[in-house]
Amino acid sequence: MARIFDVIEYANEMSDEIVHRFPEEGIGDYRVGSQVIVRESQWAVFYRDGNALDVFKPGRHTIATANIPMLIDLIGKAFNDRTPFPAEVYFVSKKEFANKKWGTPQPIIVRNPGMGLGVALLQGFGTYSFQVKDPQQFVTQIVGVQHTYRTSDIEERLRTMLLSKLQDVLGETGAKNSVPEMIGLTEEIGAAVRAKSKEDFEAIGLTLKTFYIGNLKPSEKSAQELRDMGMLDMATYTQLQAADAMRDAAQNEGGGAGLTAGIGAGMGIGNIMGQALQGGYQTPGAGAAGGAKMPDIMTPAEAAQFMKVTEDDILEAIKDGSLKAKKVGKAYRISKDNLEAFMNS
């Protein structure tokens, strides 16, 4: 037989609990006239058969048909006022849950007109805080029948909502500001995210109290990662690949051949950038169409341009032995003679 409760309370600080169901298992039997004690940091929401009977604010309350009119229908006229009735009570925390972490698991693409590639990848992290605004709505839509609902149960959902709004704000801000300017507008961007998130949070009975950007900076992505994301054409990829080679060579403790290759790559990228600034650089592949001379030594990307195929096609031909190439470190180099022999085979 179910226990009949004459006093209903949850004496807990609820440091990471948003909602706690009473009783945790089954359905409680309460009497009309029972006492409900709600602490200063709580609300208490009565439910029966999925319907909210009432929401109690902090204080001591007596269950009576006068303050819970729906009890008249639940108990019925055939029973006296002391008859138990089954229901559940959900204690909901009123506190602000602060210092919750957010971060960008993947870089966010923004426009960066007039600088570099014209686009940039931004990564950021920071903190946010939230609070229950409508306890009945939150319990009904989110908690359901769980006996304990903690902040960890909803944090992933909230972070997804925030990152979606952050992406929108960065896109709008990037249309008018360069990346360096955007990095200096973190307070304005944070305020815009809060404004955009307001309706989504309120739709589930919450309010977003704060959203702070701790750091916003360009992502450290390699040329290959950028190309895999579809952000680079072949010419730009070749330039950045050479720059990556120079950087890797500079970090090579052994020096030697790796350092020499890096210096060569550095000189190459310097020449390419200098020609590009002077408007005289011709992208690999454009020469093939325009009748330019084929270089004596080529990267797979450059060979692909002359062949009018993808770089993957060239690498596949190297792997199956139909195209001869020299492997230097992790990269392949193809001679003009070998590429012509392959083309004529």
N, C-alpha and C positions, 0 to 999 in steps of 0.2 A: 504494500500500500504506500502511496506517495506521502512524503513528509509534508505536513502543513506548516507553512512559515507565517509567523506573526510579526517578525522583524526582517526587513529586507535591506541589506546594505553591503557595500564592497569597500572595506577599509584598506585601500591600497593606493600607493602614490601614482600608479600607472605610468611609470617612467618611460616605457616603450610600448605600452598597450594603448591602443586607441579605443577599443571596445572590449568589454568583458560581459559575458552572458551569465545570468543568475537564474536558476542553478546551471552549472556547466553541462550537466547531463540530464536528459529527460525534461519534463515539464513540471514547474513548481505549482503547488496548490496554495493559494492565498485566500485569506478571509477578508471580507468587507470589515473594515476596522483595523486591519493590520497597519503597522508603521513602516514607512519607507524613508530611509535616511539617505540623503544625497549630499555629498561633501561639496565644498566650495569649488573644487576643480572638476565637478562632474555634472552630467545630466543623467536622468534615468528615463528610459523609454519602455513602456509596457506594450507587449505584443500578445495577440492571441489569434491563432489560425492565420498568421500572415498579416493581420490587421493591427495597426497602431491604435492603442486605446487612449494613451495620453503621454505627454512629456513632462516630467517633473524637474524643476530647477532646484538649486541647492537649498537645503533645509530639511525639516521633518514634516512628513506628509502622512495623512491618514486616508487609507483607501475607502472611498465612499461613493455612492452613486451620484452625489452632488458634484464631485469634482471629476468623476469618470462616468459621464452619462451612459456610455455604451454598456456599462455593467448591468444596467436594467435589462437589456436584451439577453445578456449572457447568463444571468442568474435566473431570471424568470420570476413570475409572481408566486409560483407554487412553493418557493423556498424562502426561509427566513434570512435575515441579514447576515447571519453568522455562517452560512453555508460556504464551504471552500469552492473556489473556481480556479481552473487551470490556466496558467499564463506564463510568459517569460519576461524577465526584466533585463534590459541591456543598459549597463552603465557605460556612458560615453565620456571620454576625457575632453575637457575644455582647454587644456594647455596648448601652448604653441610648441610644436615639435621642430626644434631648430638644429642648425649645423648639419643638415643632410647634404651629402655630397652629390655633385653631378660632374660629368665630364664627357667629352666627345670621343666615343670609341673609334670612330672613323672621321677623318678630316672633312670639313664642310667646304664645298667649292663656292667661291665668290668671284665676282668680276673685279678686275684690277686694271682698268683702262689706262693706257699710256705708260705702263710699267711692266717690264719683264715679258712674260708670255701673254699678258692681258687677262690672266686668271690667276687665282691663288688658292691654296688650301690652308684653311685656318683650323687650329685646334685650341680648345680652351677647357677650363675647369673652374669650379667654384662651389658655392653653398646655396641652399635655399631653406625655407621653413614654411610650414603649413599648419592649419588649424581647422578643426571641425566647425562648420558654420551652421549646418542644419542636421542635428543628430538623427532625426527620424529618416530623412532622405538618405543619409550615409548608410545607416543600418539596412534600410530596405534595398538599396541599389547595390551596395558593395559587400557588406558583411554577411548577409543571409542568415544561416543558422549556426555559423561557427561560434564556438564558445569563447574563443580568444582571437582578437584581430590585432596584430602588431604592426608597427611602422614598416617592418621588413616585408610585410605581405603586400604593400602597395607602393613601395619606393620605386620599383622598376617601372611600373605604370606611370608614375608621376614624372620620372626622368625622361621617359619617352615623349610625354606631352611637352615637357619643357624644351627638349632638344628640337622638336618639330617647330616650336615657336621661335627658338633661337635661329634656326636655319632661315625662316621667313624674314626675321628682322635683319640678319646679316645680308640677305639678298637685297632687301630694300635699302639698307644703309650703303652697301657696296655700289649701288647704282649712282650714288652722289658723292661718294668719298673713296679715296684710295685706301689700300690696306694699312699703311702707316697712320693715316687719319682715323681709321676705324679702331685701331688698337688704342688710340687716345680717347675713344668715346665709350668706354666700358660702362660707365654709370648710366649714360643715356640708353645704351643697348639693353642693359639690365632692366631699366624702367619700362622699355617697350615690350620686353618679354613678359613682365608682370601684367601689363595691360592686355596683351594678347591672350594670356593664359587664364584671365579672370573667369570668363564664361565656362571654359572647360572644367575648371576646378569647382565652380558653383554647381555645375550640372550633376556632380556626385556628392554634393553637400559639404565641400571643403572651400577654404579660401587660401590663396597663396599669399603669405605674409611678406616674405622677402625673397629676392633672387639676386645673388651677387656673383659677378664675374671676377674670379681671383686672378686669372691670367688668360690672355688671348694672344696667340702668336702664330706665325706661319709654320706649317708642318714641315718636318724634315723627311721628305720623301725623295727616293732616288729617281733617276730618269726612267728606269724600267717600270717602277711602280706608277709613275705618272702616265706613262704610255699605256700600261695595262688598263688604266682608268679611262682611256680614250681621250686624253687631254693634250697629246702631243702629235704633231705631224712628223714625218720621217726626218725632215731637215733639222727641226728643233731637237728631236730626240738624239740625232747624231752629235750635235753640238754639246748637249748636256752629258751624253755618254763620255765624250772626251774630257769634259770637266770633272766627271766622277772619277775617271781614270787618273787624272792628275791629283785629285784629292787622296785617292787610295794609295798612290805611289808616295805621296808626301808622308803618309802614315806608316809606310813600310820601314820597319826598323832595320831590315837587312840591307837596304839601299840596293846597290848592284843593278842588275838588269831591270828589276821592277822600277827602280827610281829613274833609270834612263828612259824607260818606256813612258813613265809619267811625265818627265820633262818634255819628251817629244809630243805627248798628247797635249801638254800645257801650251807648247808653242803652236800646235795646230789649232787649239781652241782660241788662242790669242789672235792668230791670223784670221780665223773665221769671223770672230766678233769684230775685228777691225774692219774687215771687208764689208760686213753687214752694216756697220755704222756708216760706212762711206757709200753704201748703196751698191757695192760692186760684187757682193757674194751671190753665187749661183748655187742653188740647192742641188744636192746629189739627185740625179734622175732627170732634172731639167736639162742637164748637159746631154743626156742620152737622146732626149727628144730634139734638142737643138743642134746636135752634131758635135758637141764638145768632146775633147780627147778623153779617153778612158784612163784613169790613174793607173800607175804601175802596181800599186798595192791598195787594196780596198777592204773595208769592213763588210760583213754580211749585209748590213743595211744598204751600203752603197752599191754592192753587187746586185741587190734586189731591185734597186732603182733602175739600173741599166737593163736588167732582165725583164722589168715590168711585172714582177711577181712579189709575193710577200717575203719578208725576212725569214719566216718559218719555212717557206719552200726552200730557200737557200740552205738553211741549217739542216733540213732533212736530206738534201742532196749531199751535204758534207758528211753526215752521219752514215749514209749508205755507200759512201765511197765514190759516187759518180762525179763529185766535184772535189778536186784536191784543194786542201787549205792547210795553212800552218797555224797550229794552236800556240798562242803566246799567253801564258798564265791561264786565265779563264776565257780569253777572247780568241776568235779566229781572224786570220788575215788571209786574203785571197789575192794571188798574183793575177795580173792582166792576162798572161799567157794561159793560166789554168782556167780562167773564166771563159776566154775565147774558145779554148778546146772543148769546154763543157757545152758552150752554145752551139758549136759546130758538130757535136757528136750525135 
